[in-house]
Protein backbone atom coordinates (compact mmCIF):
# COMPACT_ATOMS: atom_id res chain seq x y z
CA UNK A 1 0.00 0.00 0.00
CA UNK A 2 1.46 3.37 -1.05
CA UNK A 3 1.87 6.08 1.55
CA UNK A 4 -0.73 8.85 1.50
CA UNK A 5 1.87 11.62 1.76
CA UNK A 6 -0.50 14.63 2.19
CA UNK A 7 -2.10 12.93 5.21
CA UNK A 8 0.97 11.27 6.75
CA UNK A 9 3.58 14.00 6.27
CA UNK A 10 3.38 16.60 9.02
CA UNK A 11 5.26 17.49 12.14
CA UNK A 12 3.77 16.26 15.41
CA UNK A 13 1.18 18.84 16.42
CA UNK A 14 -0.07 20.04 19.79
CA UNK A 15 2.02 21.08 22.78
CA UNK A 16 2.91 17.73 24.39
CA UNK A 17 6.41 16.73 25.49
CA UNK A 18 7.02 15.06 22.11
CA UNK A 19 5.38 17.74 19.94
CA UNK A 20 7.23 19.70 17.28
CA UNK A 21 6.28 22.87 19.12
CA UNK A 22 8.46 21.79 22.06
CA UNK A 23 11.22 20.12 20.03
CA UNK A 24 12.17 22.44 17.18
CA UNK A 25 15.22 24.25 18.56
CA UNK A 26 17.41 22.59 15.92
CA UNK A 27 15.32 24.04 13.09
CA UNK A 28 15.40 27.47 14.76
CA UNK A 29 19.20 27.34 14.86
CA UNK A 30 19.27 26.52 11.15
CA UNK A 31 16.92 29.45 10.45
CA UNK A 32 19.23 31.73 12.44
CA UNK A 33 22.22 30.51 10.43
CA UNK A 34 20.60 31.58 7.17
CA UNK A 35 19.46 35.03 8.36
CA UNK A 36 22.20 36.93 6.46
CA UNK A 37 21.02 35.38 3.18
CA UNK A 38 17.39 36.35 3.89
CA UNK A 39 18.37 39.86 4.97
CA UNK A 40 20.31 40.39 1.74
CA UNK A 41 17.41 39.07 -0.35
CA UNK A 42 14.64 41.12 1.30
CA UNK A 43 16.84 44.25 1.28
CA UNK A 44 17.55 43.86 -2.42
CA UNK A 45 13.88 43.21 -3.15
CA UNK A 46 12.67 46.25 -1.23
CA UNK A 47 15.24 48.68 -2.63
CA UNK A 48 14.57 47.59 -6.21
CA UNK A 49 10.76 47.53 -6.06
CA UNK A 50 9.68 49.67 -3.03
CA UNK A 51 6.33 47.82 -2.85
CA UNK A 52 3.39 49.43 -1.10
CA UNK A 53 2.06 45.95 -0.33
CA UNK A 54 4.64 43.24 0.36
CA UNK A 55 3.35 39.68 -0.13
CA UNK A 56 5.41 37.00 1.61
CA UNK A 57 4.82 33.23 1.59
CA UNK A 58 6.40 30.79 4.02
CA UNK A 59 6.15 27.31 2.49
CA UNK A 60 6.12 24.38 4.88
CA UNK A 61 5.50 26.69 7.84
CA UNK A 62 4.59 23.83 10.25
CA UNK A 63 3.53 24.91 13.76
CA UNK A 64 5.19 26.07 16.94
CA UNK A 65 7.57 28.94 17.76
CA UNK A 66 9.41 28.82 14.41
CA UNK A 67 6.30 29.41 12.30
CA UNK A 68 6.32 33.20 12.63
CA UNK A 69 10.02 33.55 13.53
CA UNK A 70 11.13 34.30 9.95
CA UNK A 71 8.14 36.55 9.27
CA UNK A 72 9.01 38.70 12.29
CA UNK A 73 12.64 39.02 11.15
CA UNK A 74 11.66 39.93 7.58
CA UNK A 75 9.26 42.63 8.77
CA UNK A 76 11.88 43.93 11.19
CA UNK A 77 14.41 44.25 8.34
CA UNK A 78 11.95 46.05 6.05
CA UNK A 79 10.81 48.43 8.82
CA UNK A 80 14.42 49.39 9.53
CA UNK A 81 14.99 50.01 5.81
CA UNK A 82 11.93 52.24 5.68
CA UNK A 83 13.14 54.29 8.61
CA UNK A 84 16.64 54.62 7.15
CA UNK A 85 15.24 55.67 3.75
CA UNK A 86 12.43 57.78 5.23
CA UNK A 87 9.82 55.69 3.42
CA UNK A 88 6.28 54.96 4.50
CA UNK A 89 5.91 51.46 5.90
CA UNK A 90 4.31 48.97 3.48
CA UNK A 91 1.41 46.73 4.39
CA UNK A 92 2.32 43.07 4.79
CA UNK A 93 0.36 40.18 3.32
CA UNK A 94 1.63 36.96 4.89
CA UNK A 95 0.72 33.50 3.59
CA UNK A 96 1.51 30.50 5.80
CA UNK A 97 1.49 27.29 3.77
CA UNK A 98 1.70 23.64 4.71
CA UNK A 99 -0.06 20.37 3.96
CA UNK A 100 -3.68 20.16 5.22
CA UNK A 101 -2.65 17.71 7.96
CA UNK A 102 -0.48 20.34 9.64
CA UNK A 103 -1.58 21.83 12.98
CA UNK A 104 -2.93 25.14 11.64
CA UNK A 105 -5.11 25.62 14.73
CA UNK A 106 -2.03 26.16 16.89
CA UNK A 107 -0.70 28.66 14.36
CA UNK A 108 -3.94 30.65 14.29
CA UNK A 109 -4.07 30.74 18.10
CA UNK A 110 -0.63 32.40 18.16
CA UNK A 111 -1.44 35.22 15.73
CA UNK A 112 -2.72 37.75 18.26
CA UNK A 113 0.39 37.43 20.43
CA UNK A 114 2.54 37.72 17.29
CA UNK A 115 0.86 40.97 16.24
CA UNK A 116 1.18 42.26 19.79
CA UNK A 117 4.90 41.50 19.70
CA UNK A 118 5.22 43.34 16.40
CA UNK A 119 3.59 46.46 17.77
CA UNK A 120 5.65 46.44 20.98
CA UNK A 121 9.13 45.44 19.89
CA UNK A 122 9.85 47.05 16.53
CA UNK A 123 12.88 49.34 16.47
CA UNK A 124 11.96 52.90 17.37
CA UNK A 125 8.69 51.89 19.01
CA UNK A 126 6.64 53.14 16.06
CA UNK A 127 3.57 51.42 14.70
CA UNK A 128 4.43 48.94 11.93
CA UNK A 129 2.63 48.71 8.62
CA UNK A 130 -0.61 46.69 8.80
CA UNK A 131 -0.06 42.94 8.70
CA UNK A 132 -2.60 40.51 7.23
CA UNK A 133 -1.98 36.79 7.77
CA UNK A 134 -3.68 33.82 6.10
CA UNK A 135 -3.21 30.06 6.21
CA UNK A 136 -2.94 28.35 2.82
CA UNK A 137 -3.16 24.54 3.05
CA UNK A 138 -1.89 22.57 0.07
CA UNK A 139 1.16 20.96 -1.52
CA UNK A 140 3.78 23.33 -2.89
CA UNK A 141 4.36 20.82 -5.66
CA UNK A 142 1.38 22.44 -7.36
CA UNK A 143 -0.11 25.93 -7.75
CA UNK A 144 -1.28 27.42 -4.45
CA UNK A 145 -1.25 31.20 -5.09
CA UNK A 146 -2.61 33.51 -7.81
CA UNK A 147 -0.42 34.52 -10.76
CA UNK A 148 2.24 37.14 -9.93
CA UNK A 149 0.95 37.59 -6.39
CA UNK A 150 4.12 37.03 -4.33
CA UNK A 151 7.17 39.22 -3.74
CA UNK A 152 9.12 36.96 -1.40
CA UNK A 153 9.04 33.20 -0.84
CA UNK A 154 10.74 31.47 2.06
CA UNK A 155 11.00 27.80 2.91
CA UNK A 156 13.14 26.13 5.55
CA UNK A 157 13.55 22.38 5.99
CA UNK A 158 10.62 21.43 3.78
CA UNK A 159 11.93 20.81 0.27
CA UNK A 160 13.81 17.63 1.17
CA UNK A 161 10.32 16.12 1.52
CA UNK A 162 9.05 14.87 -1.83
CA UNK A 163 5.51 14.63 -3.17
CA UNK A 164 5.52 10.82 -3.03
CA UNK A 165 7.66 7.77 -2.37
CA UNK A 166 9.40 6.98 -5.67
CA UNK A 167 8.43 3.96 -7.76
CA UNK A 168 10.91 1.08 -8.03
CA UNK A 169 12.48 1.07 -4.55
CA UNK A 170 11.30 -2.38 -3.47
CA UNK A 171 14.87 -3.70 -3.13
CA UNK A 172 15.95 -0.95 -0.72
CA UNK A 173 16.05 -3.54 2.05
CA UNK A 174 17.37 -2.44 5.42
CA UNK A 175 16.93 1.24 4.50
CA UNK A 176 13.92 3.57 4.61
CA UNK A 177 15.08 6.14 2.02
CA UNK A 178 18.02 6.70 -0.31
CA UNK A 179 21.26 6.25 1.66
CA UNK A 180 24.89 5.52 0.83
CA UNK A 181 24.16 1.77 1.08
CA UNK A 182 21.15 1.82 -1.28
CA UNK A 183 21.40 0.03 -4.67
CA UNK A 184 22.02 2.21 -7.72
CA UNK A 185 18.47 1.76 -9.02
CA UNK A 186 17.09 3.08 -5.72
CA UNK A 187 19.33 6.14 -5.94
CA UNK A 188 18.15 6.71 -9.51
CA UNK A 189 14.48 6.40 -8.48
CA UNK A 190 14.89 8.88 -5.65
CA UNK A 191 16.94 11.27 -7.77
CA UNK A 192 14.44 11.26 -10.64
CA UNK A 193 11.56 11.88 -8.21
CA UNK A 194 13.51 14.82 -6.75
CA UNK A 195 14.06 16.19 -10.27
CA UNK A 196 10.35 15.97 -11.10
CA UNK A 197 9.30 17.52 -7.80
CA UNK A 198 11.81 20.36 -7.65
CA UNK A 199 11.21 21.22 -11.30
CA UNK A 200 7.47 21.40 -10.62
CA UNK A 201 8.10 23.52 -7.53
CA UNK A 202 10.11 26.02 -9.61
CA UNK A 203 7.55 26.08 -12.44
CA UNK A 204 4.71 26.83 -10.02
CA UNK A 205 6.62 29.52 -8.16
CA UNK A 206 7.69 31.08 -11.46
CA UNK A 207 4.02 31.72 -12.17
CA UNK A 208 3.25 33.02 -8.68
CA UNK A 209 6.28 35.27 -8.00
CA UNK A 210 6.47 38.73 -9.57
CA UNK A 211 9.41 39.61 -11.82
CA UNK A 212 12.22 40.70 -9.53
CA UNK A 213 10.76 38.71 -6.64
CA UNK A 214 13.03 36.61 -4.45
CA UNK A 215 13.07 33.13 -2.92
CA UNK A 216 15.29 31.82 -0.11
CA UNK A 217 15.12 28.05 0.34
CA UNK A 218 16.90 25.91 2.93
CA UNK A 219 16.81 22.12 2.94
CA UNK A 220 18.79 19.12 4.09
CA UNK A 221 21.39 18.12 1.53
CA UNK A 222 24.59 16.22 0.84
CA UNK A 223 28.17 17.36 0.98
CA UNK A 224 29.15 15.16 -1.97
CA UNK A 225 27.74 14.49 -5.42
CA UNK A 226 28.46 10.80 -4.84
CA UNK A 227 25.95 9.53 -2.25
CA UNK A 228 28.24 6.61 -1.36
CA UNK A 229 30.81 9.10 -0.04
CA UNK A 230 28.38 11.03 2.15
CA UNK A 231 29.73 11.46 5.69
CA UNK A 232 26.82 13.25 7.35
CA UNK A 233 24.11 11.36 9.20
CA UNK A 234 20.40 11.88 8.72
CA UNK A 235 17.58 11.12 11.13
CA UNK A 236 16.39 8.30 8.88
CA UNK A 237 19.74 6.49 9.24
CA UNK A 238 19.10 6.16 12.97
CA UNK A 239 15.44 5.23 12.49
CA UNK A 240 16.33 2.49 9.97
CA UNK A 241 18.84 0.99 12.40
CA UNK A 242 16.24 1.03 15.18
CA UNK A 243 13.63 -0.64 12.98
CA UNK A 244 16.12 -3.32 11.90
CA UNK A 245 16.86 -4.09 15.56
CA UNK A 246 13.13 -4.47 16.16
CA UNK A 247 12.86 -6.89 13.22
CA UNK A 248 15.56 -9.06 14.80
CA UNK A 249 13.68 -8.91 18.12
CA UNK A 250 10.45 -10.04 16.42
CA UNK A 251 8.60 -6.80 17.22
CA UNK A 252 8.27 -5.83 13.55
CA UNK A 253 7.81 -8.26 10.66
CA UNK A 254 10.59 -8.13 8.08
CA UNK A 255 8.22 -7.62 5.14
CA UNK A 256 6.63 -4.69 7.00
CA UNK A 257 10.06 -3.11 7.39
CA UNK A 258 11.05 -3.81 3.78
CA UNK A 259 7.87 -2.16 2.46
CA UNK A 260 8.51 1.09 4.32
CA UNK A 261 10.22 3.89 2.40
CA UNK A 262 9.83 7.61 2.99
CA UNK A 263 9.51 10.56 0.56
CA UNK A 264 12.82 12.14 1.59
CA UNK A 265 15.78 13.15 -0.58
CA UNK A 266 18.83 15.22 0.35
CA UNK A 267 20.31 16.67 -2.88
CA UNK A 268 23.81 17.98 -3.51
CA UNK A 269 24.45 21.61 -4.43
CA UNK A 270 25.13 20.66 -8.05
CA UNK A 271 21.83 18.74 -8.29
CA UNK A 272 19.98 21.77 -6.96
CA UNK A 273 21.80 24.15 -9.30
CA UNK A 274 21.15 21.91 -12.31
CA UNK A 275 17.36 21.96 -11.81
CA UNK A 276 17.28 25.75 -11.37
CA UNK A 277 19.21 26.25 -14.60
CA UNK A 278 17.06 23.75 -16.51
CA UNK A 279 13.79 25.40 -15.44
CA UNK A 280 15.20 28.81 -16.38
CA UNK A 281 12.92 31.29 -14.58
CA UNK A 282 15.26 32.14 -11.69
CA UNK A 283 18.85 33.26 -11.30
CA UNK A 284 20.96 32.07 -8.39
CA UNK A 285 22.29 34.78 -6.09
CA UNK A 286 23.66 32.45 -3.44
CA UNK A 287 24.09 28.70 -3.11
CA UNK A 288 26.00 27.21 -0.23
CA UNK A 289 26.25 24.19 2.06
CA UNK A 290 26.87 24.27 5.79
CA UNK A 291 27.06 21.75 8.61
CA UNK A 292 25.08 21.85 11.83
CA UNK A 293 25.73 19.58 14.80
CA UNK A 294 22.80 17.51 16.00
CA UNK A 295 23.50 19.00 19.42
CA UNK A 296 21.92 22.23 18.12
CA UNK A 297 18.66 20.48 19.07
CA UNK A 298 19.65 20.58 22.74
CA UNK A 299 18.62 23.21 25.26
CA UNK A 300 21.33 23.61 27.90
CA UNK A 301 18.73 24.81 30.40
CA UNK A 302 17.04 21.41 30.41
CA UNK A 303 18.16 18.70 32.85
CA UNK A 304 17.72 15.68 30.58
CA UNK A 305 20.50 14.13 28.48
CA UNK A 306 21.50 15.28 25.01
CA UNK A 307 20.59 11.93 23.47
CA UNK A 308 17.12 12.17 25.03
CA UNK A 309 16.58 15.71 23.70
CA UNK A 310 17.80 14.74 20.22
CA UNK A 311 15.51 11.70 20.25
CA UNK A 312 12.56 13.96 21.08
CA UNK A 313 13.57 16.26 18.19
CA UNK A 314 13.62 13.21 15.90
CA UNK A 315 10.28 11.96 17.19
CA UNK A 316 8.56 15.29 16.58
CA UNK A 317 9.57 15.05 12.91
CA UNK A 318 9.25 11.38 11.96
CA UNK A 319 6.61 9.84 14.24
CA UNK A 320 3.57 10.72 12.07
CA UNK A 321 5.14 8.96 9.06
CA UNK A 322 6.09 5.92 11.14
CA UNK A 323 2.62 5.71 12.67
CA UNK A 324 0.99 5.75 9.24
CA UNK A 325 2.80 2.50 8.39
CA UNK A 326 3.53 0.68 11.67
CA UNK A 327 0.73 1.94 13.92
CA UNK A 328 0.92 3.75 17.23
CA UNK A 329 1.57 0.84 19.59
CA UNK A 330 5.31 0.45 18.88
CA UNK A 331 6.28 4.12 18.80
CA UNK A 332 7.73 4.22 22.33
CA UNK A 333 9.84 1.13 21.48
CA UNK A 334 11.09 2.69 18.25
CA UNK A 335 12.36 5.81 19.97
CA UNK A 336 13.86 3.89 22.92
CA UNK A 337 15.95 2.07 20.34
CA UNK A 338 16.78 5.36 18.63
CA UNK A 339 18.02 6.84 21.91
CA UNK A 340 20.34 3.88 22.56
CA UNK A 341 21.76 4.07 19.03
CA UNK A 342 22.23 7.82 19.36
CA UNK A 343 24.10 7.46 22.64
CA UNK A 344 26.48 4.98 21.02
CA UNK A 345 27.08 7.07 17.91
CA UNK A 346 27.53 10.29 19.88
CA UNK A 347 30.16 8.59 22.04
CA UNK A 348 32.19 8.01 18.86
CA UNK A 349 32.03 11.56 17.50
CA UNK A 350 29.85 14.52 16.59
CA UNK A 351 26.83 13.92 14.35
CA UNK A 352 26.13 16.59 11.76
CA UNK A 353 23.55 17.42 9.14
CA UNK A 354 24.50 19.12 5.88
CA UNK A 355 22.07 21.86 4.87
CA UNK A 356 21.82 23.75 1.60
CA UNK A 357 20.68 27.36 1.29
CA UNK A 358 19.83 28.89 -2.07
CA UNK A 359 18.71 32.45 -2.83
CA UNK A 360 16.95 33.08 -6.16
CA UNK A 361 15.55 36.00 -8.13
CA UNK A 362 12.65 35.68 -10.58
CA UNK A 363 14.02 36.98 -13.86
CA UNK A 364 11.86 35.86 -16.79
C-alpha positions in Angstrom: 0.0 0.0 0.0 1.5 3.4 -1.0 1.9 6.1 1.6 -0.7 8.9 1.5 1.9 11.6 1.8 -0.5 14.6 2.2 -2.1 12.9 5.2 1.0 11.3 6.8 3.6 14.0 6.3 3.4 16.6 9.0 5.3 17.5 12.1 3.8 16.3 15.4 1.2 18.8 16.4 -0.1 20.0 19.8 2.0 21.1 22.8 2.9 17.7 24.4 6.4 16.7 25.5 7.0 15.1 22.1 5.4 17.7 19.9 7.2 19.7 17.3 6.3 22.9 19.1 8.5 21.8 22.1 11.2 20.1 20.0 12.2 22.4 17.2 15.2 24.3 18.6 17.4 22.6 15.9 15.3 24.0 13.1 15.4 27.5 14.8 19.2 27.3 14.9 19.3 26.5 11.1 16.9 29.4 10.4 19.2 31.7 12.4 22.2 30.5 10.4 20.6 31.6 7.2 19.5 35.0 8.4 22.2 36.9 6.5 21.0 35.4 3.2 17.4 36.4 3.9 18.4 39.9 5.0 20.3 40.4 1.7 17.4 39.1 -0.4 14.6 41.1 1.3 16.8 44.2 1.3 17.6 43.9 -2.4 13.9 43.2 -3.2 12.7 46.2 -1.2 15.2 48.7 -2.6 14.6 47.6 -6.2 10.8 47.5 -6.1 9.7 49.7 -3.0 6.3 47.8 -2.8 3.4 49.4 -1.1 2.1 45.9 -0.3 4.6 43.2 0.4 3.4 39.7 -0.1 5.4 37.0 1.6 4.8 33.2 1.6 6.4 30.8 4.0 6.1 27.3 2.5 6.1 24.4 4.9 5.5 26.7 7.8 4.6 23.8 10.2 3.5 24.9 13.8 5.2 26.1 16.9 7.6 28.9 17.8 9.4 28.8 14.4 6.3 29.4 12.3 6.3 33.2 12.6 10.0 33.6 13.5 11.1 34.3 10.0 8.1 36.5 9.3 9.0 38.7 12.3 12.6 39.0 11.2 11.7 39.9 7.6 9.3 42.6 8.8 11.9 43.9 11.2 14.4 44.3 8.3 12.0 46.1 6.1 10.8 48.4 8.8 14.4 49.4 9.5 15.0 50.0 5.8 11.9 52.2 5.7 13.1 54.3 8.6 16.6 54.6 7.2 15.2 55.7 3.7 12.4 57.8 5.2 9.8 55.7 3.4 6.3 55.0 4.5 5.9 51.5 5.9 4.3 49.0 3.5 1.4 46.7 4.4 2.3 43.1 4.8 0.4 40.2 3.3 1.6 37.0 4.9 0.7 33.5 3.6 1.5 30.5 5.8 1.5 27.3 3.8 1.7 23.6 4.7 -0.1 20.4 4.0 -3.7 20.2 5.2 -2.7 17.7 8.0 -0.5 20.3 9.6 -1.6 21.8 13.0 -2.9 25.1 11.6 -5.1 25.6 14.7 -2.0 26.2 16.9 -0.7 28.7 14.4 -3.9 30.7 14.3 -4.1 30.7 18.1 -0.6 32.4 18.2 -1.4 35.2 15.7 -2.7 37.7 18.3 0.4 37.4 20.4 2.5 37.7 17.3 0.9 41.0 16.2 1.2 42.3 19.8 4.9 41.5 19.7 5.2 43.3 16.4 3.6 46.5 17.8 5.6 46.4 21.0 9.1 45.4 19.9 9.8 47.0 16.5 12.9 49.3 16.5 12.0 52.9 17.4 8.7 51.9 19.0 6.6 53.1 16.1 3.6 51.4 14.7 4.4 48.9 11.9 2.6 48.7 8.6 -0.6 46.7 8.8 -0.1 42.9 8.7 -2.6 40.5 7.2 -2.0 36.8 7.8 -3.7 33.8 6.1 -3.2 30.1 6.2 -2.9 28.3 2.8 -3.2 24.5 3.0 -1.9 22.6 0.1 1.2 21.0 -1.5 3.8 23.3 -2.9 4.4 20.8 -5.7 1.4 22.4 -7.4 -0.1 25.9 -7.8 -1.3 27.4 -4.4 -1.2 31.2 -5.1 -2.6 33.5 -7.8 -0.4 34.5 -10.8 2.2 37.1 -9.9 0.9 37.6 -6.4 4.1 37.0 -4.3 7.2 39.2 -3.7 9.1 37.0 -1.4 9.0 33.2 -0.8 10.7 31.5 2.1 11.0 27.8 2.9 13.1 26.1 5.5 13.5 22.4 6.0 10.6 21.4 3.8 11.9 20.8 0.3 13.8 17.6 1.2 10.3 16.1 1.5 9.0 14.9 -1.8 5.5 14.6 -3.2 5.5 10.8 -3.0 7.7 7.8 -2.4 9.4 7.0 -5.7 8.4 4.0 -7.8 10.9 1.1 -8.0 12.5 1.1 -4.6 11.3 -2.4 -3.5 14.9 -3.7 -3.1 15.9 -0.9 -0.7 16.1 -3.5 2.1 17.4 -2.4 5.4 16.9 1.2 4.5 13.9 3.6 4.6 15.1 6.1 2.0 18.0 6.7 -0.3 21.3 6.2 1.7 24.9 5.5 0.8 24.2 1.8 1.1 21.1 1.8 -1.3 21.4 0.0 -4.7 22.0 2.2 -7.7 18.5 1.8 -9.0 17.1 3.1 -5.7 19.3 6.1 -5.9 18.1 6.7 -9.5 14.5 6.4 -8.5 14.9 8.9 -5.6 16.9 11.3 -7.8 14.4 11.3 -10.6 11.6 11.9 -8.2 13.5 14.8 -6.8 14.1 16.2 -10.3 10.3 16.0 -11.1 9.3 17.5 -7.8 11.8 20.4 -7.7 11.2 21.2 -11.3 7.5 21.4 -10.6 8.1 23.5 -7.5 10.1 26.0 -9.6 7.5 26.1 -12.4 4.7 26.8 -10.0 6.6 29.5 -8.2 7.7 31.1 -11.5 4.0 31.7 -12.2 3.3 33.0 -8.7 6.3 35.3 -8.0 6.5 38.7 -9.6 9.4 39.6 -11.8 12.2 40.7 -9.5 10.8 38.7 -6.6 13.0 36.6 -4.5 13.1 33.1 -2.9 15.3 31.8 -0.1 15.1 28.0 0.3 16.9 25.9 2.9 16.8 22.1 2.9 18.8 19.1 4.1 21.4 18.1 1.5 24.6 16.2 0.8 28.2 17.4 1.0 29.1 15.2 -2.0 27.7 14.5 -5.4 28.5 10.8 -4.8 25.9 9.5 -2.2 28.2 6.6 -1.4 30.8 9.1 0.0 28.4 11.0 2.2 29.7 11.5 5.7 26.8 13.3 7.3 24.1 11.4 9.2 20.4 11.9 8.7 17.6 11.1 11.1 16.4 8.3 8.9 19.7 6.5 9.2 19.1 6.2 13.0 15.4 5.2 12.5 16.3 2.5 10.0 18.8 1.0 12.4 16.2 1.0 15.2 13.6 -0.6 13.0 16.1 -3.3 11.9 16.9 -4.1 15.6 13.1 -4.5 16.2 12.9 -6.9 13.2 15.6 -9.1 14.8 13.7 -8.9 18.1 10.4 -10.0 16.4 8.6 -6.8 17.2 8.3 -5.8 13.5 7.8 -8.3 10.7 10.6 -8.1 8.1 8.2 -7.6 5.1 6.6 -4.7 7.0 10.1 -3.1 7.4 11.0 -3.8 3.8 7.9 -2.2 2.5 8.5 1.1 4.3 10.2 3.9 2.4 9.8 7.6 3.0 9.5 10.6 0.6 12.8 12.1 1.6 15.8 13.1 -0.6 18.8 15.2 0.4 20.3 16.7 -2.9 23.8 18.0 -3.5 24.5 21.6 -4.4 25.1 20.7 -8.0 21.8 18.7 -8.3 20.0 21.8 -7.0 21.8 24.1 -9.3 21.1 21.9 -12.3 17.4 22.0 -11.8 17.3 25.7 -11.4 19.2 26.2 -14.6 17.1 23.8 -16.5 13.8 25.4 -15.4 15.2 28.8 -16.4 12.9 31.3 -14.6 15.3 32.1 -11.7 18.9 33.3 -11.3 21.0 32.1 -8.4 22.3 34.8 -6.1 23.7 32.5 -3.4 24.1 28.7 -3.1 26.0 27.2 -0.2 26.2 24.2 2.1 26.9 24.3 5.8 27.1 21.7 8.6 25.1 21.8 11.8 25.7 19.6 14.8 22.8 17.5 16.0 23.5 19.0 19.4 21.9 22.2 18.1 18.7 20.5 19.1 19.6 20.6 22.7 18.6 23.2 25.3 21.3 23.6 27.9 18.7 24.8 30.4 17.0 21.4 30.4 18.2 18.7 32.9 17.7 15.7 30.6 20.5 14.1 28.5 21.5 15.3 25.0 20.6 11.9 23.5 17.1 12.2 25.0 16.6 15.7 23.7 17.8 14.7 20.2 15.5 11.7 20.3 12.6 14.0 21.1 13.6 16.3 18.2 13.6 13.2 15.9 10.3 12.0 17.2 8.6 15.3 16.6 9.6 15.0 12.9 9.2 11.4 12.0 6.6 9.8 14.2 3.6 10.7 12.1 5.1 9.0 9.1 6.1 5.9 11.1 2.6 5.7 12.7 1.0 5.7 9.2 2.8 2.5 8.4 3.5 0.7 11.7 0.7 1.9 13.9 0.9 3.7 17.2 1.6 0.8 19.6 5.3 0.4 18.9 6.3 4.1 18.8 7.7 4.2 22.3 9.8 1.1 21.5 11.1 2.7 18.2 12.4 5.8 20.0 13.9 3.9 22.9 15.9 2.1 20.3 16.8 5.4 18.6 18.0 6.8 21.9 20.3 3.9 22.6 21.8 4.1 19.0 22.2 7.8 19.4 24.1 7.5 22.6 26.5 5.0 21.0 27.1 7.1 17.9 27.5 10.3 19.9 30.2 8.6 22.0 32.2 8.0 18.9 32.0 11.6 17.5 29.8 14.5 16.6 26.8 13.9 14.4 26.1 16.6 11.8 23.5 17.4 9.1 24.5 19.1 5.9 22.1 21.9 4.9 21.8 23.7 1.6 20.7 27.4 1.3 19.8 28.9 -2.1 18.7 32.5 -2.8 16.9 33.1 -6.2 15.6 36.0 -8.1 12.6 35.7 -10.6 14.0 37.0 -13.9 11.9 35.9 -16.8 
